[in-house]
Amino acid sequence: MRKVVVVTGASSGVGLALCKRLLEEDDELHLCLACRNVGKAEAVRAALLAAHPAAEVSVVQVDVSNLQSVIRAAGELKQRFQRLDYVYLNAGIMPNPQLNIKALFSGLFSRKVIHMFSTAEGLLTQEDKVTADGFQEVFETNVFGHFILVQELEALLCHSDSPSRLIWTSSRNARKSNFHLEDIQHSRGQEPYSSSKYAIDLLSVALNRNFNPRGLYSSVVCPGTMVTRMTCGILPPCVWTVLLPIIWLVWLFHQKPESLNPLTKYLSATTGFGSNYVTTQKMDLDEDTAEKFYQNLLELEKRIRDTIQKTNNQS
């Protein structure tokens, strides 16, 4: 039976490159492209099938910044598949990134210059906005929409006979200092992207605590510094070409989930000679905070579902 892999944000950037590499590793997958723009996704599907005719590639429309779209997409997936083997929770945004020039030049002449470039700590601010659902856009897109998707797909993911995997695209920019349980949406801060990526790290740890006994395992990865539409909004492509280490974490695709440390982030890296490898980083978090954040999300989910039910009853 073919393994079924779902990738959100699969029509460009990290998601698209990930799909190409997955099929290079195993062209007998069923790869499902979960994308907001169906037209772009269909074009990607055609290109992937042309390169890998033995594969099965399908498309499901989903906008993770819209909960109705997420629930609708989950319903379609439950109709199509009996189980999901891997879900790459990759879709994300960094709206209107602004480079802090003062912090950049200050960091260039400090002992933290390498750390600054590898994590972007203090360098990037963003202008967030509120979605139609009433959430901060970065939080809903990067975190909450994916959380609801996982909750909706629980029946396809939890099988004790053969584990399923969640693999989140996190970042070295996930900073503990930018996340607060009192403001999980980062509505009062200027670095919502960093906050959302730290929230992903917390959520992955909590999901492992709650779902490992049921055969579902979660990991977080950082694909490294890459040239995408997101990063080109910060610096020109020619600058990224100088800074760029490239690797893809398809490595995790071949690992047994039970062997991976749930408190470890897996990062891509490149040597000075261009050789790619995977390194690890212990996440700067504690499991109690992760569980509290998870409970906050469950409470938020309940409020949303109650509101939807009330609206349906009135219509």
N, C-alpha and C positions, 0 to 999 in steps of 0.2 A: 504494500500500500504506500502511495506517495506521502511524504511528509508535507504538511500544509504550513506555510509560512506567510504571515501577514506583516506588511511593512507600512506604517503610516508615514505620510510625507514622502512617498516613493517616486514622485515625478521629477524631482530635481535634487541637486545638492548631495548631501550625505546619503539620503534615502535611495536615490537613483544609483549612485555608485555602489551602495550596499547590495542592491538587487542584482546588478551586473556580476559582482563578485560571488554572491551566493549561487548563481546559476553556473558560474565557472567552476565552483566547487562541486556542485551536484545539479546536473541539468534535468534530473527527473523529479524535481520538486513540483508541488503546486504552489506557485507564488501569487499571493493576492495583493494587489496594489491598492492601498487605502488612501485615497487622495481627495482633495477638495475640488480640483478642476478635472472633470471627467475627460474633457477633450485632450488635455495634456497626458493624462494617464493612459488613454487609449493609444496615443502615439507612442508612448514608452512601451506599452504592451506589444505593439506591432514590432518595434525594434528588437525587443528582447526575444520574441518568438522567432524572428528572422535569424538571430544569432544562435538561438538554442531551440531548434524545432522539436526536440524531444520533451521539452518542458511544457507544463501547463501554467498559463498566466491568466489571471482574471482581474477584474477591477471592481471595487466597491467605492461609492461616493461617500465621503465623510468630511465634515468640517468640525474639528475638535474644539473650535471656539463656539460651537452651537450645540447645546445638549440634545435638542430634538433630532439634529442630524446624527449625533453619536448613537442615540437609541435606535433610530431607524436603520443605521448601518449595522449595528449589532444584530438586529432582527434579521437582516438579509444574510449575515454570516451564519446565523443559527439555522437558517433554512438550507443553506448550501452545504454546510460541513457538519460532521458528527463530532469532530475534535479539531483542535488547533495545536500544532506542535511547538511553534515559535511565534511570538508576537513581538516585533521590533517597534517600540513606542518612540518614534523618532521625530515626528512632526513638531515643529516649534517655531517661535518667532522671537526676534529682538527688534522691537519697533524703534525707528528713528535713533539709532545709536549715535551718541555724540562723544567724540574723543576729548578727554580732559587734557588739553595741551600743557597746562601748567604742571599737572601730575606727571605727564610723559617726560618732560625735560628735567624735572626734579629727579625722577627715577633713573634717567640715563646716567646720572652722575652719583649714583648711590650704590651700595653693596647689594641692593635688592633688584638690580636691573634684570637678571635672568628670571628671577621669580616674577617680576612685573610682566615680562613678555609671555611667560608660560601660563600665567593665570589671568592676566588683564586686570588684576586687582587694583581698584581705584582709578582705572583708566576710562571706563565706559559708563555713561549714564544713558537712560532711555526715557522717552515720553510715553507713558502708558495711557490707556483709555478704557472706558467701560463698555462691555459687550451688551448685546440685546438681552442677554440672560441676567444682566446686572452684576457681572463679575469683572474684575480687572482682566484685561485681555490676555496679558502674558500668563497669569495664573491659570485662567481657564484653558488656554491653548496648550501650554506646556505641561500642565499638571492635572487639573480637575477633569478636563474632557477625557484624557486618557484613563484616569481613575474610574470614571463612569463606564468607559468602554470595557475595562477589565471586570468591573462588577457585573455588567450585562452579559459578558461572555464566560462567566464562571463555570457554567455547565460544560462548555467546550474545553475548558482549560484544566479542570480538576479531575484527574484520572490516576488512581493509585497504582495501576498496573504499569503505566509508562508516563514518566514526568513530562510536563509541558514547561516552556520557558518564556519568561518576560525579559526583554533586554531593552533597557532605557538608555537613550542618548543623554548623558549628563555632560559635565564640563569641568575643567580645572578651575573655571570661574565660579564654581559653586562655593560660596563663602558663608561660613557660619555667622559672621558678623552682619550679614545682610538679611538674615532670616529671623523672624520673631513669631512665637506662637500666638502672641496677642494681635498680630497683623499678618496672617498667613498669606494674604494676597499682596502684601507689600504696597498697599495703597498710600502709605505715608512716606515711602522712600523713593530714591532715584535710580535704584539698580534692580528693577524687577526681574531681569533675566537671571542674574546671579542668585537671587532669592528663590526663583522657581527651580533652578537646577539643584540647589541645596535641598529644596522640598522633595525633589525626585529622589535624592539619595536617602532621605528619611523614609519616604514612602516605600522604597524598595526593601529596606530593612524590615519595616513593619509587615509588609506583605509576606516576606519569608517567615516571620514569626507566626503569622496567622494561617498561612496556606501550605507550608512545606509538608505537614502531615497528610495533606490531601493531594500531594503530587504536583504542586505548582511551585516553581522556583523563579526568583527574580535576581537580575544582575544589573549593574550600572556600568556604562563604558564612556570613555571620552575618546572621540576619533582623532584628536589632535588638531593642530592649527590647519585650517583648510580654506581654499578659495571657493566661496559660495556667494550667492546673492547677499546673504546676511553679512559676511565679512567684508565684501566689497563696498558696503555702505560705510565702513569705518576707515579703511585705507585703500588706496588704489591697488589693482591687481599686481602691478610691477613690484610694489613693496612686499606684498604677501609672497611673491615668488622667491624673494630673498629669505623670508622668515620661515618658509613652509616645510614642516616635516610631514610626510605622507605615509599613511598605512591604514588598512581596513581591519576592523576587529571581527572578521569572519572567523578568527581563531576561536572565539567563544562558541561558535556553531558546532565545533568538534569536541567540546569538553562535556564531561558528565556533570550535570547540575549539582549533584551531591558533593562533588569535589571542590566546588567553588566557595570561597569564604564570603558570606553575605555582608560583611563589614568592609569588603575590599572593592575598590574601584579599579577597573582594568583600563589602562591607557595605552594608546598607540604612540610609538616613538620611532625616530629615524636616526641612525648613526651618522657621523660626519661623512661616511663613505656611501651613504644612501641605502644601507641595509635596514629593513624594517623589523621591528620586534615589539612584543607586548611587555609592558611593565605594570606594576601594581602600586596602589597607594591606599593606605588605611584611611578610611573616611573619618573626618573630624566631627563625630556625632556620638550620641549615646542612645541606647535602645529605648530608654524610658521616654525621651523626647520624641523619638520616632513613633512610639505607640500613641502618645498624646496627639500627635499630628494626625495619625491615622483615624483616631476616634473623632477628631474635629471634622475630618472629611466625611466620615460616616454620618455625623449629625447634619452636616451641610447637605449631603445627599438625601437624607430623610426629609428635610425641609423642602427641598426641590420637588421630590416625589409627591409630598403632601399637597404642594401648590398645584402641580400638574393634575392630580386627582380631583382637587376642588374645581379647577377650571373645566375639566371634562364633565364633572357632574352638573355644572351650571349650563353647559352648552347642549 
